[in-house]
Amino acid sequence: MTALSTALTTDRMLTASMPLGRVLGAYASEMTFELKRVLRTPGFAIPFLLLPLPIYLFFGVAMAGPAVAKQPSLANYLASSWMVYAVMGPALFGVGCTLAQERDAGLLKLKRAMPAPAGAYIAAKMAMAMILGAISVMSLMVAGLLVGNVTLSVPQLALMGAIMTVGTLPFSAIGLFIGAHVSASAAPAIVNLIFLPMLWLSGLFFPLPKIIEPFVVVWPAFHLNQVALGAAGVTEFRFIAPAISAAILAGVTFLFGGLAIRRLARKG
Amino acid sequence: MSNPDRLHALDAVRAFALLLGVAFHAGFSFIPGMIPGLWAIVDTSPSTTVSVLLFTAHIFRMSLFFVIAGFFARLLFHRRGARGFWLDRAKRILVPLIVGWLVLAPSLLAVWVWGLTKTFGGTLPAAPANMPPPPPGAFPLTHLWFLYYLLVLYVAVVSGRALVAALDRSGSVRRTIDRVLGGLVRTGTAALVLPLPLIGALAVRTDWVMWFGIPTPDQSVIPQVASLVGYGTALVFGWLVHRQTALLQIWARHWPIHLAGAIAATVACLAIAGVVPTFAPVTRGGTALAFAAAYGIGLWCWSFAVIGLAVRFLSQENARVRYVADASYWIYLLHLPVVVCLQILVGHLPLHWTVKLPAILTGSLLVLFGSYHYLVRATFIGQVLNGRRYPRVAPAAPSAAAAAPSLSRDDDPGVMARLAGVHKRYGKTVALAGLDLDLRRGELLAVLGPNGAGKSTAVALWLGLLEPDQGTARLLGGSPLEIDGRRHVGVMMQDVALTPELRVRELIAQTANYYAAPLSVADTLALTRLETLADRPYGKLSGGQKRLVQFALAVCGAPRLLFLDEPTVGLDVEARETIWRTIRALIAGGCSIVLTTHYLEEAEALADRVAVVAGGRLVASGTVAEIRSLVARKHITCTSTLSDDEVRSWPDIMAVTRDAGRLTITVVDAENVVRRLLAADAGLRDLEIRQAGLADAFTQLTKEAA
């Protein structure tokens, strides 16, 4: 009781703005609790954190073994491709589905009415996807070096991993866009509708039929792969200037992120 | 102008276009494949990223500037008349052109000589033998060419306007132009039609370089056709847009599509012209035409996207944006020698461009903003350039004052939250029809009303979740959309599911972090009697416990203002007691509270004032006693042998009911009826007179409103 009375009866001036430190604190706490929430939902965290590694080992290492033996540089490309897969999941599903769910639950509206700093919620979601993505990318990096016949140096690989981590952003933005528009029950279906075609049609894992090939440029996954390969200095498997790919990814992030934020600001 | 807010957005756009020019020139030395001698210095760390960004910026920055210039030109022309217009333009365009050139041209020459000497290892190269002859009217306008072209285009537009006004006395031509223009903008085809003049002008010219788009006419005082057409279209368009400013709102809605178009067109341009410039002039043909088309479409898409974004997000007056907008003209005039100096200084250093370019930008902006602040803003130079002189104050002061929520901004300092004449509809359903409702300092206002009365809509308007269609909503003297005001507000809403995985303690900590000076988590737990549940995940709590946690989140920020939307629905007696006790403590501490409720005893127990809302209007407001007396009804109960119908036939009887032999009569003037009762039935027993409860008052009021 005493704490309340002191806090309330001291005639705190309304003119005081929130100090920047506390605003940043609010962003940080939003991120921390978002991460806690995710880690306490094993059904969500495990598929995204742990699944990419065995899948990579099976498809990217064991099954691709003969092809890599013929063309050793393929190992680098495959490692990069599976890293793209590893960051797409948490960004699209983690951001898209949970946003739709929490929007349905009225939580977003409450946060908007409460003085949650604009953007803290979205930043927390994007950071969560980035951290989950980074963890599983790291597991792939280690596996790639140990058993995946990757010929890249550790700094090259680290740079690639860093690009992948930042590369969650365009996918998170698409996730935000979906989550801001569809209901919680529709979200997983819609996300899959984007995720699966993108996974297979962006030429990440196997050569595409000639007729589909030119259309890889519509998928952000293709562009992220190109940027990562470019940054790591891999000269093979480069189909487009990394700068253009990076610009396209930035454009995707900006466009979908902007549309999502606009929608959230209006409808909550 | 009906809405002066729009000008803030366009001021910001103009500043953006000018500052983009600074960035454009700052990156110039990093363009790969630059021929030594074409710019003052060629940097040792070229970058295609930079060249792509520069290319993109250059597509639209000058055209965008001319659109805004046209818009403001008509604004000025209609505010000040022809004479005032030309006097103003002479002072703010012609004088800077002449004086600026006299100062800048020699300094640019000096900087160029320095840079070229450094580029060619100590000696200036001889002029190439096959140098083209100087164009007719050759004159180095430098980057001030845009002032010269502004003046030329002003003359053209104002003469054209006079001609149209003379010939089109009925105004039908102008109305047609407005309709066509409006149609183009509304259908989104403006970005496809407006480039046509430019495409035509470029199609007949062979000496332009694709990569640099509209030829920069800085070499001759004789206006270049392609430049005049390109920038003239922009200026005339801006002028015409000012005739129907509603078009700005269309771009505010359509910015994403324009942005997407702009990016697509830019990618197409880059695909044709290459990410690295080739300096050879175009040859006439399909490629050049395709490029000109993509370039023109990109130019307009970028312009609409930028204007739309600004109108959408920068329409509110903002002291910082205002400051930058004021500074931008000076900065653009002065930037070139400063930027090039820094480029020359770092040009040969063995550093990556990601280090050098930001250093050049930061350094130039420091110098330019510094010089603006100390030499221009409060002096006659500022008077000439921006038309006003600011008093010497620290730049932070006005912005801090503007950002702070303060009661002094409202007329009545006792009003914490206000809805005035608010209308709100959802499609065809009218939720609020002219609601006026104030929350006064330190009071608990209970908002009562049947379902669908508009209570929750009113709360949502106060919280900035909705915006009124008409009328104003104010919170702590400011707009509810401003977060600074909401930082003093706590809120508990209906139908919210909090994150089930988080523990009660964590939810409180998370919410408390939104506030400047919240209660501690422990105090909040103690206050709301949630200590024993502190470490339970929210998802594992009972319904009543969840409501109590939501209440704890509403109070944990130690708010000055609390909105509680039906807080005690589904709570047991003990939990309700906890909430009531806390509410009383908050009121005692000076908090003001809005409470919507269906429990009338809750309003009777807590409220200082009751507002009855029905059909989207305030039907009554006052203390509990006042509302009751407003419908001053009394219930008389007795055991009597009189028949119901007989009593009903008496004057002023409102209702008669019988329950297990006891007669209940509802009246306004109880005394007269009691006298008559006693006279009519000598055996009358168990007489009792009761004031009607709030429940009755409420039922009747809302019935009357319906």
Boltz contact constraints between the chains, C-beta under 6 A:
constraints:
  - contact:
      token1: [A, 3]
      token2: [B, 519]
      max_distance: 6.0
  - contact:
      token1: [A, 3]
      token2: [B, 523]
      max_distance: 6.0
  - contact:
      token1: [A, 4]
      token2: [B, 527]
      max_distance: 6.0
  - contact:
      token1: [A, 4]
      token2: [B, 585]
      max_distance: 6.0
  - contact:
      token1: [A, 5]
      token2: [B, 589]
      max_distance: 6.0
  - contact:
      token1: [A, 7]
      token2: [B, 519]
      max_distance: 6.0
  - contact:
      token1: [A, 7]
      token2: [B, 558]
      max_distance: 6.0
  - contact:
      token1: [A, 8]
      token2: [B, 589]
      max_distance: 6.0
  - contact:
      token1: [A, 8]
      token2: [B, 590]
      max_distance: 6.0
  - contact:
      token1: [A, 9]
      token2: [B, 589]
      max_distance: 6.0
  - contact:
      token1: [A, 14]
      token2: [B, 405]
      max_distance: 6.0
  - contact:
      token1: [A, 15]
      token2: [B, 404]
      max_distance: 6.0
  - contact:
      token1: [A, 15]
      token2: [B, 406]
      max_distance: 6.0
  - contact:
      token1: [A, 17]
      token2: [B, 403]
      max_distance: 6.0
  - contact:
      token1: [A, 17]
      token2: [B, 404]
      max_distance: 6.0
  - contact:
      token1: [A, 17]
      token2: [B, 484]
      max_distance: 6.0
  - contact:
      token1: [A, 18]
      token2: [B, 487]
      max_distance: 6.0
  - contact:
      token1: [A, 18]
      token2: [B, 516]
      max_distance: 6.0
  - contact:
      token1: [A, 25]
      token2: [B, 513]
      max_distance: 6.0
  - contact:
      token1: [A, 26]
      token2: [B, 513]
      max_distance: 6.0
  - contact:
      token1: [A, 26]
      token2: [B, 514]
      max_distance: 6.0
  - contact:
      token1: [A, 29]
      token2: [B, 510]
      max_distance: 6.0
  - contact:
      token1: [A, 29]
      token2: [B, 513]
      max_distance: 6.0
  - contact:
      token1: [A, 33]
      token2: [B, 510]
      max_distance: 6.0
  - contact:
      token1: [A, 37]
      token2: [B, 499]
      max_distance: 6.0
  - contact:
      token1: [A, 37]
      token2: [B, 501]
      max_distance: 6.0
  - contact:
      token1: [A, 40]
      token2: [B, 501]
      max_distance: 6.0
  - contact:
      token1: [A, 41]
      token2: [B, 501]
      max_distance: 6.0
  - contact:
      token1: [A, 105]
      token2: [B, 497]
      max_distance: 6.0
  - contact:
      token1: [A, 106]
      token2: [B, 495]
      max_distance: 6.0
  - contact:
      token1: [A, 106]
      token2: [B, 496]
      max_distance: 6.0
  - contact:
      token1: [A, 110]
      token2: [B, 493]
      max_distance: 6.0
  - contact:
      token1: [A, 110]
      token2: [B, 496]
      max_distance: 6.0
  - contact:
      token1: [A, 113]
      token2: [B, 463]
      max_distance: 6.0
  - contact:
      token1: [A, 113]
      token2: [B, 465]
      max_distance: 6.0
  - contact:
      token1: [A, 113]
      token2: [B, 491]
      max_distance: 6.0
  - contact:
      token1: [A, 114]
      token2: [B, 491]
      max_distance: 6.0
  - contact:
      token1: [A, 114]
      token2: [B, 514]
      max_distance: 6.0
  - contact:
      token1: [A, 115]
      token2: [B, 483]
      max_distance: 6.0
  - contact:
      token1: [A, 115]
      token2: [B, 486]
      max_distance: 6.0
  - contact:
      token1: [A, 115]
      token2: [B, 487]
      max_distance: 6.0
  - contact:
      token1: [A, 115]
      token2: [B, 514]
      max_distance: 6.0
  - contact:
      token1: [A, 116]
      token2: [B, 514]
      max_distance: 6.0
  - contact:
      token1: [A, 243]
      token2: [B, 48]
      max_distance: 6.0
  - contact:
      token1: [A, 243]
      token2: [B, 49]
      max_distance: 6.0
  - contact:
      token1: [A, 243]
      token2: [B, 52]
      max_distance: 6.0
  - contact:
      token1: [A, 251]
      token2: [B, 263]
      max_distance: 6.0
  - contact:
      token1: [A, 255]
      token2: [B, 260]
      max_distance: 6.0
  - contact:
      token1: [A, 259]
      token2: [B, 256]
      max_distance: 6.0
